[in-house]
């Protein structure tokens, strides 16, 4: 039986897809996670048993079809076991980011009417307790880690206890689990994922089993994923991109290894040596700048060799991108650069990577060229909570600055005003408890994404900006900040840029420098770099160094789009300060209000 035949022969639900494919591939290392210094693996059969017992345990404590069960945890096996257990009893998973603000956690729990809640650890409980304790609908709080269980709280229980209750129910009727699975319908609600909300309160996106199942099949048909592949799961599973891709990986027999924190990623890559993986541009930007910083600080001939290799890589992939034969001399130089420099890049991501799939935001062409030149293909994709994963480049059909072409069964088109519209079985049912807002974005079956884009002659789609992020200068000209920011991110001097100027005379940028790199450059230029970050931000000579970089990077844009002045900030924008969403998107309204005086200073009032 082929995988496609298997998909067609079982009910179109997430539990059926995952459980049947784990059984089908029967891998000893279907899932893996690291405990202290060693890796622990779960076989397909072990995962199925865990899901079954957790699901029966949920049934035992009164979770019924349609009940909402929230889940707040970092990436770990229990996240998956709990997720599929919730879905297997017909429940609705409400995932919450571990970095979500307390007020938003409370809102999500109350708005969803969560009946139960999974909490992973003592750290997460400490962060969220103020939100959780006031929610009256929650009847049970189930802890992954036993040492996190608070004393004297009658609503709490351990995951081990939940598992025991499942075993008790199975002894009464060993067919209970199969009966529960058989009652799930394709159009049943599977999850409510609350959007991170760059403006206003979060909206609960309702996704059905069909939304997920259709997406799993479409991506499986579109990308060359193999059962011999292995992957590292580092993006939060509470995010739609990672969650869908996790389902896809699992349903294709890929061995998935959890990474619970970004600081563990380097070691995990070296140990797991993944062949396929998902990531976001911020990860690539950090890796790129780290590599460049190390290469350019080597000194002497090593620095010259590194700079030469980067230049050769850019030229090589410019030919490749334009479908022009690469000159023999350039191909030879690239082969030399690959042997001397780029092999080390590949080793840094494990040495076996066939391709990354990138989503969440645009990745600059310069960074894409660098990774492709190093033999690390990045396939940019596109999606959103409301429509799962919509499109991607393919290994044999790619345009580095595009979001690729839609997956099978998904339609994309550009509206008259430039907005990208999406239609297909992947598109959400609507926003929970918000029919009016649902009607605003779902029209005639088309989801209005809010992204501005275009379709190229090659059939590929391109995103230029967010509709709501476009701002107008006082001269009436519109500026697309994402496009400008993608250029600024190419600089190793710049960690976080936010392009500003709405209603002002000219474009400016609030910039958080990469302080280590900037201080090294200041020392080279014999500019005093000994002060505090605040003092350096106020130093005109320091500002001029970063400003010159920003001006140079945006020189090719229209005059009104170019960054004229910059304002330096000592600390990165953060989720805790309300400046970013849990998915690391800038809240532009918050930034504009918080830094209005600085923006007036560099852009003119």
KOLTORKE-752351 format. One line per field, with one value per residue (C-alpha): residue number from 1; residue in three letters; x, y, z. Coordinates in Angstrom, 2 decimals, padded with zeros to 5 digits. Each point is the difference from the previous one (the first is absolute). Layout:
num = (NUM ...);
residu = (Ala ...);
x = (X ...);
y = (Y ...);
z = (Z ...);
***
This chain:
num = (1 2 3 4 5 6 7 8 9 10 11 12 13 14 15 16 17 18 19 20 21 22 23 24 25 26 27 28 29 30 31 32 33 34 35 36 37 38 39 40 41 42 43 44 45 46 47 48 49 50 51 52 53 54 55 56 57 58 59 60 61 62 63 64 65 66 67 68 69 70 71 72 73 74 75 76 77 78 79 80 81 82 83 84 85 86 87 88 89 90 91 92 93 94 95 96 97 98 99 100 101 102 103 104 105 106 107 108 109 110 111 112 113 114 115 116 117 118 119 120 121 122 123 124 125 126 127 128 129 130 131 132 133 134 135 136 137 138 139 140 141 142 143 144 145 146 147 148 149 150 151 152 153 154 155 156 157 158 159 160 161 162 163 164 165 166 167 168 169 170 171 172 173 174 175 176 177 178 179 180 181 182 183 184 185 186 187 188 189 190 191 192 193 194 195 196 197 198 199 200 201 202 203 204 205 206 207 208 209 210 211 212 213 214 215 216 217 218 219 220 221 222 223 224 225 226 227 228 229 230 231 232 233 234 235 236 237 238 239 240 241 242 243 244 245 246 247 248 249 250 251 252 253 254 255 256 257 258 259 260 261 262 263 264 265 266 267 268 269 270 271 272 273 274 275 276 277 278 279 280 281 282 283 284 285 286 287 288 289 290 291 292 293 294 295 296 297 298 299 300 301 302 303 304 305 306 307 308 309 310 311 312 313 314 315 316 317 318 319 320 321 322 323 324 325 326 327 328 329 330 331 332 333 334 335 336 337 338 339 340 341 342 343 344 345 346 347 348 349 350 351 352 353 354 355 356 357 358 359 360 361 362 363 364 365 366 367 368 369 370 371 372 373 374 375 376 377 378 379 380 381 382 383 384 385 386 387 388 389 390 391 392 393 394 395 396 397 398 399 400 401 402 403 404 405 406 407 408 409 410 411 412 413 414 415 416 417 418 419 420 421 422 423 424 425 426 427 428 429 430 431 432 433 434 435 436 437 438 439 440 441 442 443 444 445 446 447 448 449 450 451 452 453 454 455 456 457 458 459 460 461 462 463 464 465 466 467 468 469 470 471 472 473 474 475 476 477 478 479 480 481 482 483 484 485 486 487 488 489 490 491 492 493 494 495 496 497 498 499 500 501 502 503 504 505 506 507 508 509 510 511 512 513 514 515 516 517 518 519 520 521 522 523 524 525 526 527 528 529 530 531 532 533 534 535 536 537 538 539 540 541 542 543 544 545 546 547 548 549 550 551 552 553 554 555 556 557 558 559 560 561 562 563 564 565 566 567 568 569 570 571 572 573 574 575 576 577 578 579 580 581 582 583 584 585 586 587 588 589 590 591 592 593 594 595 596 597 598 599 600 601 602 603 604 605);
residu = (Unk Unk Unk Unk Unk Unk Unk Unk Unk Unk Unk Unk Unk Unk Unk Unk Unk Unk Unk Unk Unk Unk Unk Unk Unk Unk Unk Unk Unk Unk Unk Unk Unk Unk Unk Unk Unk Unk Unk Unk Unk Unk Unk Unk Unk Unk Unk Unk Unk Unk Unk Unk Unk Unk Unk Unk Unk Unk Unk Unk Unk Unk Unk Unk Unk Unk Unk Unk Unk Unk Unk Unk Unk Unk Unk Unk Unk Unk Unk Unk Unk Unk Unk Unk Unk Unk Unk Unk Unk Unk Unk Unk Unk Unk Unk Unk Unk Unk Unk Unk Unk Unk Unk Unk Unk Unk Unk Unk Unk Unk Unk Unk Unk Unk Unk Unk Unk Unk Unk Unk Unk Unk Unk Unk Unk Unk Unk Unk Unk Unk Unk Unk Unk Unk Unk Unk Unk Unk Unk Unk Unk Unk Unk Unk Unk Unk Unk Unk Unk Unk Unk Unk Unk Unk Unk Unk Unk Unk Unk Unk Unk Unk Unk Unk Unk Unk Unk Unk Unk Unk Unk Unk Unk Unk Unk Unk Unk Unk Unk Unk Unk Unk Unk Unk Unk Unk Unk Unk Unk Unk Unk Unk Unk Unk Unk Unk Unk Unk Unk Unk Unk Unk Unk Unk Unk Unk Unk Unk Unk Unk Unk Unk Unk Unk Unk Unk Unk Unk Unk Unk Unk Unk Unk Unk Unk Unk Unk Unk Unk Unk Unk Unk Unk Unk Unk Unk Unk Unk Unk Unk Unk Unk Unk Unk Unk Unk Unk Unk Unk Unk Unk Unk Unk Unk Unk Unk Unk Unk Unk Unk Unk Unk Unk Unk Unk Unk Unk Unk Unk Unk Unk Unk Unk Unk Unk Unk Unk Unk Unk Unk Unk Unk Unk Unk Unk Unk Unk Unk Unk Unk Unk Unk Unk Unk Unk Unk Unk Unk Unk Unk Unk Unk Unk Unk Unk Unk Unk Unk Unk Unk Unk Unk Unk Unk Unk Unk Unk Unk Unk Unk Unk Unk Unk Unk Unk Unk Unk Unk Unk Unk Unk Unk Unk Unk Unk Unk Unk Unk Unk Unk Unk Unk Unk Unk Unk Unk Unk Unk Unk Unk Unk Unk Unk Unk Unk Unk Unk Unk Unk Unk Unk Unk Unk Unk Unk Unk Unk Unk Unk Unk Unk Unk Unk Unk Unk Unk Unk Unk Unk Unk Unk Unk Unk Unk Unk Unk Unk Unk Unk Unk Unk Unk Unk Unk Unk Unk Unk Unk Unk Unk Unk Unk Unk Unk Unk Unk Unk Unk Unk Unk Unk Unk Unk Unk Unk Unk Unk Unk Unk Unk Unk Unk Unk Unk Unk Unk Unk Unk Unk Unk Unk Unk Unk Unk Unk Unk Unk Unk Unk Unk Unk Unk Unk Unk Unk Unk Unk Unk Unk Unk Unk Unk Unk Unk Unk Unk Unk Unk Unk Unk Unk Unk Unk Unk Unk Unk Unk Unk Unk Unk Unk Unk Unk Unk Unk Unk Unk Unk Unk Unk Unk Unk Unk Unk Unk Unk Unk Unk Unk Unk Unk Unk Unk Unk Unk Unk Unk Unk Unk Unk Unk Unk Unk Unk Unk Unk Unk Unk Unk Unk Unk Unk Unk Unk Unk Unk Unk Unk Unk Unk Unk Unk Unk Unk Unk Unk Unk Unk Unk Unk Unk Unk Unk Unk Unk Unk Unk Unk Unk Unk Unk Unk Unk Unk Unk Unk Unk Unk Unk Unk Unk Unk Unk Unk Unk Unk Unk Unk Unk Unk Unk Unk Unk Unk Unk Unk Unk Unk Unk Unk Unk Unk Unk Unk Unk Unk Unk Unk Unk Unk Unk Unk Unk Unk Unk Unk Unk Unk Unk Unk Unk Unk Unk Unk Unk Unk Unk Unk Unk Unk Unk Unk Unk Unk Unk);
x = (000.00 001.32 -000.23 -002.48 -002.19 000.18 -001.09 -002.95 -001.10 -000.32 -002.23 001.29 000.89 003.27 000.05 -000.75 002.75 002.66 -000.83 -000.38 003.26 001.95 -001.34 000.73 003.66 000.58 003.20 001.96 000.97 -003.21 000.42 003.03 000.90 003.12 000.08 003.16 002.78 -001.77 -002.80 -003.15 -002.12 -003.59 -001.03 -003.19 -001.66 001.04 -001.43 -003.31 -000.23 000.78 -002.64 -002.56 000.52 000.02 -003.16 -001.81 001.20 -001.58 -003.22 000.16 000.17 -002.96 001.41 -002.62 -000.20 000.14 001.55 002.94 003.25 002.86 003.68 002.96 003.39 003.33 000.76 000.23 -001.60 -002.78 -001.18 -000.70 -001.51 -002.35 -000.90 -001.00 -001.72 -002.20 -000.85 -000.61 -002.86 -001.54 001.34 001.33 003.64 000.64 003.81 001.57 003.51 002.28 001.03 -003.59 -000.72 -002.01 -002.93 -000.15 000.16 -002.98 -001.88 000.62 -001.10 -003.14 -000.95 000.44 -001.80 002.78 -001.20 003.47 003.59 003.34 003.01 003.54 002.29 000.49 001.41 -003.07 -002.37 001.75 -000.34 -003.67 -001.48 -001.49 -001.97 -001.01 -001.29 -002.76 -001.48 -003.06 -000.72 003.20 -000.87 003.35 003.62 002.30 003.75 002.67 002.66 -000.97 002.26 -002.07 -003.25 -001.05 -001.25 -003.54 -001.54 -002.91 -000.09 003.50 001.25 003.10 000.38 000.84 -003.33 -001.81 001.72 -001.07 -003.60 000.25 001.24 -002.95 -002.48 001.70 -000.38 -003.75 -000.27 003.10 -001.85 -000.80 002.85 -001.00 -003.61 001.11 002.07 -002.90 -002.20 002.30 -001.25 002.06 -001.73 000.29 001.93 003.55 001.60 -000.44 003.28 000.01 001.82 002.80 -001.79 002.26 -003.08 -002.90 -000.89 000.88 -002.44 -000.70 000.50 -002.18 001.61 -001.68 001.45 -000.56 002.09 002.95 -000.55 -000.24 003.15 001.93 -000.87 000.74 003.45 000.84 -000.76 002.00 003.27 002.47 -000.24 001.31 -000.55 003.79 000.11 000.53 -000.84 000.38 -003.16 001.02 -002.78 -002.83 -002.56 -002.65 000.75 -001.97 003.10 001.87 -003.12 -001.02 003.57 000.28 -003.11 001.43 003.35 -001.62 -002.41 002.93 002.03 002.55 001.76 -000.73 002.27 -001.32 002.04 -001.60 002.17 001.96 003.18 000.03 -000.35 003.70 000.76 -003.19 000.88 003.44 -001.35 -003.16 001.43 -003.46 -000.74 -003.15 -001.08 -002.27 001.24 -000.78 002.07 001.11 001.89 001.77 000.85 001.60 001.95 001.13 001.20 001.79 001.82 000.88 001.20 002.30 001.26 000.69 001.78 002.43 002.54 002.52 -000.38 -002.78 -002.25 000.81 -000.76 -003.32 -001.04 001.02 -002.09 -003.06 000.37 000.44 -003.07 -002.14 001.13 -000.44 -003.58 -000.86 000.68 -001.92 -002.98 -000.19 000.23 003.19 002.83 002.71 003.35 002.56 002.46 -002.68 -001.08 003.61 000.37 -003.23 001.26 003.16 -002.06 -002.20 002.92 001.80 -002.90 -003.51 000.58 000.36 -003.41 -001.61 001.74 -001.52 -003.52 000.95 001.48 -002.93 -002.68 -001.87 -002.12 -001.52 -003.58 -000.24 -003.18 -001.34 001.65 002.02 003.67 002.29 001.45 003.56 -000.39 -001.79 002.82 002.59 -001.68 -000.71 003.61 001.05 -002.10 -002.71 -003.22 -002.70 -003.44 -002.07 -003.65 -003.12 -002.89 -002.04 -002.00 -003.21 001.21 002.72 002.90 -001.02 003.01 003.74 002.87 000.97 003.57 -000.41 -002.11 001.21 000.24 001.98 -001.99 -003.42 -002.38 -000.21 -003.13 -003.12 -000.20 -002.42 -003.67 000.76 -000.78 001.73 -000.77 000.73 -002.96 -000.30 001.45 003.01 -001.17 000.79 -003.06 -000.02 -002.65 -000.03 -000.77 002.89 -001.85 -001.46 -003.58 000.05 000.88 -001.37 -002.85 000.71 -002.38 000.24 003.79 -000.22 -002.31 002.54 002.77 -001.93 -001.84 -001.33 002.30 003.10 002.05 001.32 003.51 000.84 003.28 000.89 001.54 000.34 000.10 002.99 000.02 001.62 -003.14 001.76 -001.54 001.84 -000.85 000.94 -001.51 -002.89 -002.99 -000.38 003.75 000.19 000.32 -000.32 002.50 -001.19 000.68 -002.59 002.50 -000.58 002.88 000.17 002.09 000.59 001.77 002.32 000.61 001.01 002.80 001.16 000.13 002.78 002.44 001.94 -000.13 -003.79 -001.83 -003.55 -001.24 -003.45 -000.68 -002.11 -001.37 -003.80 -001.34 003.51 002.23 002.44 000.83 002.11 000.91 000.09 002.96 001.25 003.64 001.85 002.11 002.94 000.47 -000.59 002.60 002.55 -000.66 000.23 003.39 001.20 -001.10 001.63 -003.29 -000.31 -002.16 000.53 -003.23 -003.29 -002.48 -002.07 003.06 000.94 -003.55 000.32 003.46 -000.33 003.07 -001.52 -003.37 001.74 001.68 -003.33 -001.81 002.51 -000.57 -003.79 000.27 002.29 -002.27 -003.10 001.69 -001.64 -003.54 -002.10 001.19 -003.08 000.50 003.63 001.00 001.29 000.71 000.14 -000.60 001.93 -001.53 002.03 -002.22 -001.88 -003.74 -001.70 -003.20 000.15 -000.05 -003.00 002.00 -000.14 -002.49 000.81 000.82 002.58 -001.95 000.46 -003.05 000.39 -002.76 001.72 003.38 -001.41 -001.57 002.87 002.71 -001.99 002.51 002.92 -001.94 -000.79 003.71 001.21 -003.00 -001.27 -003.36);
y = (000.00 003.45 002.95 001.74 -003.12 -000.10 003.65 -000.74 -003.08 001.54 002.75 003.49 000.97 000.91 -002.96 -002.52 001.44 000.10 -003.25 -002.03 001.29 -000.64 -003.54 -000.15 001.03 -001.73 001.93 -000.51 003.68 001.68 002.70 001.00 002.41 000.58 -000.69 001.41 -001.42 -002.73 -000.34 -001.94 -001.29 -001.13 -002.58 000.34 -002.66 001.75 003.32 -001.64 -001.55 003.32 001.83 -002.72 000.08 003.80 000.16 -002.54 001.89 003.18 -001.91 -001.28 003.55 001.13 001.45 -000.45 000.83 003.75 000.79 002.37 -001.09 002.51 -000.91 002.14 -001.65 000.19 -002.55 -003.48 -003.44 000.68 002.92 -002.44 -002.69 002.55 001.59 -003.28 -001.23 003.12 -000.48 -003.74 000.58 002.60 002.85 003.31 000.87 003.63 000.45 002.91 001.38 -000.32 003.62 001.31 002.94 -000.89 002.17 -001.78 -003.44 000.96 001.33 -003.19 -002.29 002.03 000.64 -003.66 -001.24 -002.55 -002.90 -001.39 001.16 -001.74 001.78 -001.22 001.23 001.97 002.93 000.18 -000.36 002.84 002.21 -000.79 -000.64 003.49 -000.52 -003.61 000.28 002.46 -002.09 -001.78 -002.27 -002.00 -003.19 -001.79 001.14 -002.81 000.38 -001.65 000.39 -001.39 002.42 002.86 -001.10 002.55 -001.26 000.58 000.59 -002.37 000.60 -001.35 -003.45 -001.54 -001.38 -003.35 000.04 000.82 -002.97 -002.31 001.09 -000.80 -003.49 -000.51 000.99 -002.29 -002.96 000.60 000.02 -000.51 001.37 003.39 001.81 -001.31 001.01 003.53 000.24 -001.23 002.83 002.78 001.64 001.72 003.33 -000.12 002.81 -001.12 003.11 003.65 001.84 003.57 002.35 001.93 003.31 002.80 002.18 -000.49 -003.12 -003.51 -001.73 -003.73 -001.68 -003.10 -002.80 -003.30 -003.46 000.49 003.18 -001.95 -003.24 001.79 001.97 -003.15 -001.66 003.10 000.60 -003.71 000.13 003.21 -000.54 -002.92 -001.17 -003.52 -002.54 -000.14 003.70 001.38 003.43 002.33 001.73 003.36 002.42 000.03 -002.73 002.52 001.78 -001.17 -000.31 -002.38 -001.93 -000.71 -000.86 -002.31 -001.85 -000.19 -001.31 -002.60 -001.15 -000.49 -002.12 002.70 -000.39 003.22 001.21 002.67 003.07 001.88 003.14 001.86 -000.05 -003.81 000.04 000.04 -003.14 -001.73 000.66 -001.46 -003.12 -000.67 001.07 000.78 -000.43 002.19 002.76 003.01 003.39 003.72 002.82 001.27 -003.26 000.29 003.66 -000.89 -002.92 002.10 002.92 -002.35 -001.69 003.33 001.43 -002.99 -000.02 003.72 000.09 -002.81 002.52 000.07 -002.40 -001.93 003.06 000.71 -003.61 000.12 003.27 -001.42 -003.13 002.06 002.10 -003.08 -001.59 003.06 000.15 -003.75 000.00 003.15 -002.01 -002.98 002.12 001.59 -003.42 001.08 -002.54 000.58 000.91 -002.76 002.23 001.04 -003.62 -000.94 002.84 -001.04 -003.58 001.32 002.26 -002.95 -002.19 002.66 001.88 -001.31 -003.56 001.50 001.67 -003.32 -001.65 002.67 -001.25 -003.65 -000.64 -001.98 002.62 -000.40 003.12 002.43 001.22 003.60 001.82 002.83 002.97 000.88 -000.98 002.40 -001.09 000.59 -002.42 -002.53 000.13 -000.51 -003.14 -001.44 000.65 -001.93 -002.96 000.66 000.43 002.15 -000.43 003.02 -000.72 001.86 -000.57 001.42 -001.29 000.49 -002.08 -002.35 -000.42 001.41 000.00 -000.61 -000.14 -003.48 -001.31 -000.22 003.16 002.88 003.77 001.10 003.17 -001.58 -001.96 -002.67 -001.50 -001.28 -003.59 -002.40 000.93 003.56 003.08 003.36 003.25 003.71 002.35 003.31 001.87 -002.35 -002.14 -003.70 -002.27 -003.72 -002.69 -003.73 -002.68 001.36 003.23 000.39 -000.41 003.51 001.93 -001.40 002.16 002.67 -000.43 003.65 -000.04 -003.38 001.53 002.78 -002.41 -002.96 001.06 -002.39 -002.71 002.18 000.89 003.56 -000.35 003.66 -000.52 002.06 -002.01 -000.75 -002.97 -000.40 -001.28 -003.16 -000.78 000.80 002.37 002.82 001.86 003.66 000.96 -000.19 002.09 001.46 000.63 002.27 003.59 003.33 002.83 003.60 000.38 -002.70 -002.72 -003.53 -001.97 -003.79 -000.38 -003.77 000.44 002.64 -001.98 -003.09 002.06 001.34 -003.50 -000.87 002.04 -001.78 003.32 -000.13 -002.41 001.38 002.79 001.61 002.37 003.00 003.25 -000.21 003.52 001.45 001.66 -002.86 -003.62 -000.85 -003.13 -000.96 -002.36 -002.35 -000.63 -003.27 001.40 -002.40 000.64 003.74 000.37 -001.87 002.38 003.04 -001.17 -000.42 003.58 001.15 001.16 -000.37 -003.10 -000.18 001.62 -001.60 -000.90 003.05 002.24 -001.55 000.51 003.71 000.33 001.77 -001.84 -003.38 000.96 001.15 -003.41 -001.86 002.72 -000.17 -003.77 000.47 002.68 -002.19 -003.06 001.93 002.03 -001.98 000.78 002.95 003.19 000.28 -003.63 000.40 000.16 003.52 -000.12 -002.61 -000.04 -002.58 -001.99 -001.79 -003.07 -002.32 000.30 -002.66 -001.89 000.89 003.73 -000.44 000.98 -003.40 -002.81 -003.57 -000.76 002.83 002.43 003.69 001.79 003.13 001.91 -000.55 001.02 003.15 001.11 -001.00 001.63 002.91 002.65 -001.93 -000.50 003.74 000.68 -002.14 000.28 003.52 000.69);
z = (000.00 -000.92 002.36 -002.30 -000.02 003.80 000.24 -002.26 001.94 003.48 001.46 -000.78 003.57 001.69 002.44 -002.75 -002.21 002.74 001.78 -003.19 -001.52 003.22 -000.21 -003.75 000.26 003.35 000.72 003.21 000.07 -001.14 002.66 002.04 002.79 002.03 003.73 001.58 -002.20 -001.93 -002.53 000.79 -002.88 -000.31 -002.57 -001.98 002.17 003.22 -001.22 -000.89 003.47 001.69 -002.06 000.70 003.79 000.16 -002.12 002.17 003.06 -001.39 -000.60 003.59 001.43 -002.08 -003.24 -002.72 -003.72 -000.55 003.40 -000.20 001.64 000.19 -000.20 001.06 -000.39 -001.75 -002.75 001.52 -000.58 002.49 -002.16 -002.82 002.24 001.59 -003.35 -001.63 003.16 000.01 -003.67 000.44 002.44 -002.30 002.09 -001.26 000.68 001.00 -000.10 001.88 -000.49 003.02 -000.63 -000.11 002.33 003.11 -001.09 -003.35 001.65 002.15 -003.03 -002.02 002.83 000.69 -003.62 -000.99 003.10 000.61 002.16 000.68 -000.34 -000.54 001.57 -000.58 002.76 003.19 -002.00 -002.24 002.96 001.83 -003.08 -000.65 003.46 000.36 -003.21 000.64 003.58 -000.88 -002.84 001.39 -002.99 000.54 001.89 -000.26 -000.35 -001.12 000.58 -002.15 002.73 003.40 001.88 -001.41 001.67 002.64 003.37 001.17 -003.43 -000.53 -003.77 -000.71 -000.99 -001.55 -003.48 001.58 001.83 -003.23 -001.62 002.83 -000.37 -003.69 000.81 002.35 -002.70 -002.53 002.42 000.08 -003.81 -002.15 -003.04 001.54 -001.78 -003.44 000.68 000.89 -003.18 -002.13 001.24 -001.27 -003.19 -002.68 000.51 003.81 001.62 000.82 001.43 000.86 -000.50 001.23 -002.33 001.58 -000.53 -001.28 000.47 002.40 001.96 -001.27 -002.34 000.34 -003.37 -000.32 -002.02 -000.76 -000.53 -003.72 000.02 001.40 -001.95 -003.35 000.81 000.98 -003.29 -002.08 001.52 -000.22 -003.73 -000.47 001.86 -000.21 003.60 000.66 002.74 000.38 000.91 003.49 001.33 002.98 001.25 001.48 -000.95 002.56 -000.69 001.07 -003.30 -003.04 -002.22 002.28 000.97 -003.60 -000.95 003.01 -001.16 -003.53 001.23 002.24 -002.70 -002.38 002.40 000.87 003.35 001.91 002.82 002.35 000.89 002.89 -000.19 -002.69 002.08 -000.33 -003.76 -000.95 002.00 -001.18 -003.65 000.51 001.72 -002.03 -003.39 -001.47 -003.69 -000.13 002.36 000.46 001.17 -000.07 -001.53 003.42 000.51 -003.36 000.66 003.34 -001.50 -002.99 002.11 002.39 -002.89 -001.64 003.30 000.55 -003.58 -000.19 003.37 -000.85 -001.27 -002.84 -002.92 001.76 000.02 -003.64 -000.93 001.86 -001.67 -003.40 000.58 000.93 -003.13 -002.21 001.58 -000.72 -003.64 -000.48 001.22 -001.92 -003.17 001.36 000.97 -003.46 -001.67 -001.80 -000.46 002.59 -001.66 000.38 001.87 002.51 000.48 000.74 002.48 001.69 000.31 001.71 002.31 000.83 000.98 002.04 001.62 -000.66 001.21 003.48 -000.35 -000.84 002.94 002.24 -000.80 000.33 -003.43 -001.45 -000.60 -003.29 000.47 002.47 -000.38 001.17 000.97 002.09 -001.73 -003.12 -000.17 -001.84 -003.34 001.22 002.90 -002.20 -002.57 002.74 001.35 -003.45 -000.99 003.11 -001.09 002.60 -002.03 001.59 -001.52 000.93 000.66 001.00 002.32 002.82 002.94 -001.98 -002.96 001.29 -002.48 -003.37 -002.32 -000.26 -002.41 -001.15 -000.31 -003.79 -000.39 002.14 -000.12 003.00 000.73 -000.56 002.23 -002.70 -001.48 001.78 001.12 -001.65 000.49 001.14 -002.09 000.26 -001.82 000.22 000.53 -001.81 002.97 000.11 002.92 -000.13 000.25 000.83 -000.50 000.76 002.58 002.03 000.85 003.50 001.06 001.50 003.14 003.27 001.35 -002.64 -002.97 -001.06 -000.28 -001.76 -002.63 -000.61 -001.06 -001.48 -003.15 -002.65 001.35 -000.34 003.05 -000.15 001.42 000.59 -001.88 -003.06 -002.81 -003.67 -002.31 -002.28 -003.57 001.35 002.04 003.26 002.53 001.71 003.23 000.18 003.36 002.44 -001.06 003.49 000.30 -003.05 001.14 -001.77 000.27 000.29 -003.75 -000.77 -000.98 001.35 001.54 000.51 003.19 -000.26 -003.32 001.44 003.20 -001.98 -001.55 003.37 001.48 -002.44 002.09 002.75 001.89 000.29 002.28 -000.15 -002.30 000.01 -002.89 001.02 -001.43 -000.15 -000.53 000.14 -002.58 -000.60 000.77 003.01 001.94 003.65 000.23 002.67 -000.97 000.24 002.78 -000.23 -003.72 000.31 002.76 -002.12 -002.91 002.29 001.25 -003.60 -000.71 003.25 001.47 003.76 000.68 003.76 001.16 000.95 -002.72 000.90 -000.33 -003.34 -001.31 000.78 -001.58 -003.42 -001.36 000.85 -001.47 -003.18 -000.48 000.12 -001.95 -002.85 -000.13 -000.19 -002.68 -002.11 000.27 -001.13 -002.74 -002.83 001.18 -001.12 001.67 002.24 001.24 001.00 003.65 000.64 003.75 002.75 003.73 002.03 002.85 002.69 000.44 -002.35 -000.48 002.08 000.68 003.71 -000.76 -002.30 -003.10 -001.70 -000.36 001.15 -003.66 000.05 -002.17 000.79 001.41 -002.08 001.77 003.35 -001.44 -001.63 003.30 002.27 -002.09 -001.48 001.11 -001.49 -003.24 -000.18 000.48 -002.92 -002.36 000.63 001.57);
***
